[in-house]
Amino acid sequence: MDVLLKNNKGLKILTDTGFSDFEGLIEKSVQTLLLVELQNAKIKCTPNHKIFLSDLNSIESKNLKPGDVIYTTYGTDTVVSIKGIESEKVYDVFDVKHHNRFYANNILVKNCEFLTFDETLISSIHLAEMEGKTPKLNMGQTRWYKTPSSKYTYCVSLDPSMGTGGDYAAIQVIELPTYEQVAEWQHNTTAIPGQIRILSDICKYIVDKTKNPTGIYWSVENNGIGEAALIVIDDFGEENIPGLFISEPQRKGHVRKFRKGFNTTHGSKVTACSRLKTMIETNKLKVKSKPLVSELKNFVATGSSYQAKLGHSDDLVSAILLSLRMIEVLKDWDPRVYNSFSSTDHDEDYEAPMPIFISSI
């Protein structure tokens, strides 16, 4: 398990722009290493450690090849050889100010990037290790990371928006019971009727690949703008969207008029955030999307809940939270989902984010 070692002594580290502050070290487990030999230096590093080429583009050390020219304290140097060596416990410098890069054994490398003064929902150490994948297929604005299979069930969630260029609408597709992100869609100028058509197209694509129209569950958030989405769904014809439209159960004594879909309250969001944190940090929920990873890095504590930092969006995260609420309902129908999803119930251990005080002393 990674251990955080804070830089409490105010030490500085050499970067390509001079000595810089850094937050500390991460003590990692024993890992396989590579020995990168240059004409004038050598460095031991993990295969995925990023080294800067002479043009300041970074490359993972495992992808280096003889003849590559890299950036050093004494100018540039040329790679002679790369070979595997014995495993050792490794450390990584994190949150080097300015460009997140520093010199190690005279070679310019990239460090872990962290959000130092913000309390992110997901552990900063875990976020630093998360890297999205390149989609296997781009179908319009929909990014597919895996081909749907008849062996699995699919949960499709829509967080709608007005589509006028402000907030984004987002769709997430989660495979069950693997809890693997299969696809996502995000756009801010697609009107609500277009959002429903895209939701339908995604469901139809899953049916085309799986030949199983009963293996899809879909839903929408019904707050505010979501009411307009429900009207469009009625006009479009719920029966024209493959799969089953699921809604949150009506609670006993609840006076609000029943609407299909899921209504997000402060309580339901905090509960879903708690589950999302547990599932990502235990690697149960497998995130594939680079845009989603980026949103998670800017999804921070605000009061007693979480939302995107000012200037950032959290629509992909909101759609994932909706997926988890859908799965909470699905687990009562599907034994495979019940057995795997129930093991993530740690809501009783959840602690709301604490206010942050930063002293100038």
C-alpha angles and dihedrals in degrees: 000000000000115000123205115227109190121215096235096160098065093245118173132214131214116253134170088267097047134274112339140187120254132185101229146274135301113220105213135189126270108289139180112264138207126216110220110197120197129184090261107018147022133219134188115213144148117272092251096047110123120236125186121240120216090270090056093249109135125230132184111254092237088063095053118111135191110281096033111133116223136189119257140167090260097048121272131340135190127240112242101177144345122206139162118255138178121310121257140173107269137204131204128203112228136205101006105184125252108006103012092238134110143167120270115181087346092303121116110238138169122249135204113288117223140176096235106185100031125083102229121199091234119055111269091228091054092045091054090058095049117101124171126229132237110256117255090216136015111205103184104301092339116105115208117199098175137019112249116248133205089233092072144055122234131218115201118189130184124201099190130208136186090259094223098125099275120085118019126242112222139193125195128192117202124187118222137249090002092060089217122153105239104173145349140191130198132175138147103201100050110107120229095262088054091049090055091048090052090049088053093047091052091051091047091051090053090051090048091055099038102032085217116112091175093061095074130086121183138177146159137224105255101199116124103311088031090070088063089051090054090053090051090049089054090050093044091048120248088227090062092065111077117236133026124310105223128195136189112270115258108252120233111264092013109147099192113108108257115257126179118251127033128308113212117219130171090260096048091048094050091049092049091047090053091052093045090053092051095046095048096043091049090046091239093123107057110210115199104169124097092203090053092049088051092052092048090055089057097040101107143167116281114177106311095336140046135254141150120295115255109285094023133091131231103187095117089051090049091053090050090050088052090051090055091051089050091051089051087062094041094055089072089061104036118055092200091056092043094054095047101035097045090060088068094060103125099134091123089064094050117123119196115236114276122229112262122234119188116194121211090210 
